[in-house]
């Protein structure tokens, strides 16, 4: 295989590899940027919480979220360092390979120049042609001379191209090594911060574990609120069935418009906007261990989203308000129907919608209540139901 083809194949293979690696690096950097934004917001919530000196479960949950995000950030930095190291190895190998090819091409070109100088006179070329045994051989020799001249020209161009490419790759190599060093410094900084946060987490945990009786009361209160929400949702479903019976139907049938909304809601799984503009999930769906109490399980029919004081709750999709009601000890709640789907927003004040009202996506529903007794805790409790089946909202909202 000629040197020209060897270099072209080598360059193509490396280009394809580096392009793939470059795309991976871009994805990692976008993810890191998003995590950094979430950390900044969580920092803001923690700074707001510090104004109230009480050590509360909500502060502990936000701090836990901060630790999760920072751990994820460090993992992302490690991945980015790994990709850059691969980049550096590939570029170093490419520079070495190209330099070896360049040396070989230069030697070959030097031999060609020597040969050309020995046979550079027109007389030699004419003699070379006239000494042919036949016209066909003379024609082949003429073609050879032309191809030889063209090949020598291409060799000179290839040598310059490889020389320029080596310079570019050496510059890239230096930049990548610098980026790697910066990343390693960033990783150390994040690791130091993570260590501080874990120490703070331990202090919070020790303090909160001394309030077991209070937590057990709050768990009972939360269960009571969840039960009331479930009853209200059941009422909504029963009311729809009653409406159907009045018009002689065995079960509730959606209108054409409701079917369209329901279908669109379903099609937008994992793309539905958050019910708050900014927030972090501090309690997840389903049955899980209590954050502080050992061997105690809690049940959440939705998710808890911690946000800033004064934040508003908004509808996650087009729909119709089915019910607005008060919960004893739990402020107010709103249920919105989206065809066969229901979304529930609780712990609200200053409700700005009414039962039967049509609402659009991201329309304001009300203000999320702040509990000063809980360290200025501002948490929206959000649920999604498909008729009377509870769904995990994290499977539906956008990431």
ABEGO torsion letter per residue (X at the ends): XBAAAAAAAAAAAAAAAAAAAAAAAAAAAAAAAAAAAAAAAAAAAAAAAAABABBBAAAAAAAAAAAAAAAAAAAAAAAAAAAAAAAAAAAAAAAAAAAAAAAAAAAAAAAAAAAAAAAABAAAAAAAAAABABAAAAAAAAAAAAAAAAAAAAAAAAAAAAAAAAAAAAAAAAAAAAAAAAAAAAAAAAAAAAAAAAAAAAAAAAAAAAAAAAAAAAAAAAAAAAAAAAAAAAAAAAAAAAAAAAAGBABBBBBAAAAAAAAAAAAABGABBBABABBBBABBBEBBBBAABBGBBBBBABBBBBBBBGBBBBBABBBBBABBBBBBGAEBBBBBBBEABBBBBBGBBGBABBBGBBBBBGBBAEBBBBBAAAGGBBBBBBBBBBEABBBBAAAABBX
